[in-house]
Amino acid sequence: MTTDRKPPECWLTDMDGVLVKEGMAIPGASEFIARLIEKDRPFLVLTNNSIWTPRDLAARLDRSGLKVPEESIWTSALATAAFLSQQTPNGTAYVIGEAGLTTALHDVGYTLTDSKPDYVVVGELRSYSFEAITKAIRLIANGARFIATNPDVTSPSPDGPIPATGSVAAMITAATGATPYFVGKPNPMMFRSAMNRIGAHVLSTVMIGDRMDTDVVAGIEAGLETILVLSGSTQANEVARYPYRPSRVLDSIADVVELV
């Protein structure tokens, strides 16, 4: 930790692999959330998944054993809506996505349309429509700007990986030559919008994640202290392969509780 940093006041944490795994709370996660609330620390739980609304995710976390207020959840869909609202207030968009994304855009004043939209916005779906992808390709070819909620090419499922936002975006790019602007991790834009949401300062905010190539690199680029936990995607012997380092490497979220 650098000398100009302040004691941690605000906390950002990834969800899958840090707080939950395979639908169950990771040991220490409940205590971590309880400590944040007890000490009145501003915090947000982050996810690149754009399918669910914060209310949906709060209910899913509750079923896994975690009590997280819905206002403490920040998704790539919310970050995308915040970004578009700043870029083109009250704009229009053609959306390939589910309720998490369409609700977020409605809430910032966007109109969803397939007639000359300002943007084509792609997020995750549980089933993709060839017709919708064709429509997106034609709208982009006619001048709509291309946005995607996150670059993840697959999502986990009980039966194995399934195509995610990045895969569909790649198909549209191949057909149009247009590259989307990805708002979610590893774009530090998602962390900056999260910090704006809770009034956090860069020198007193910590990001906790389980992936070196998304959570940690985006946290570093946003200027945050970073904690890598080894309960998810990145293993201890993989850390040295990367040209950047987290501020701390800990076994799991249980080791973070005492730092709050």
Secondary structure, 3 states (H helix, E strand, C coil): CCCCCCCCCEEEEECECCCEECCEECCCHHHHHHHHHHCCCCEEEEECCCCCCHHHHHHHHHHHCCCCCHHHEEEHHHHHHHHHHHHCCCCEEEEECCHHHHHHHHHCCCEECCCCCCEEEECCCCCCCHHHHHHHHHHHHCCCEEEECCCCCEECCCCCCEECHHHHHHHHHHHHCCCCEECCCCCCHHHHHHHHHHCCCHHHEEEEECCHHHHHHHHHHCCCEEEEECCCCCCHHHHHHCCCCCCEEECCHHHCHHHC
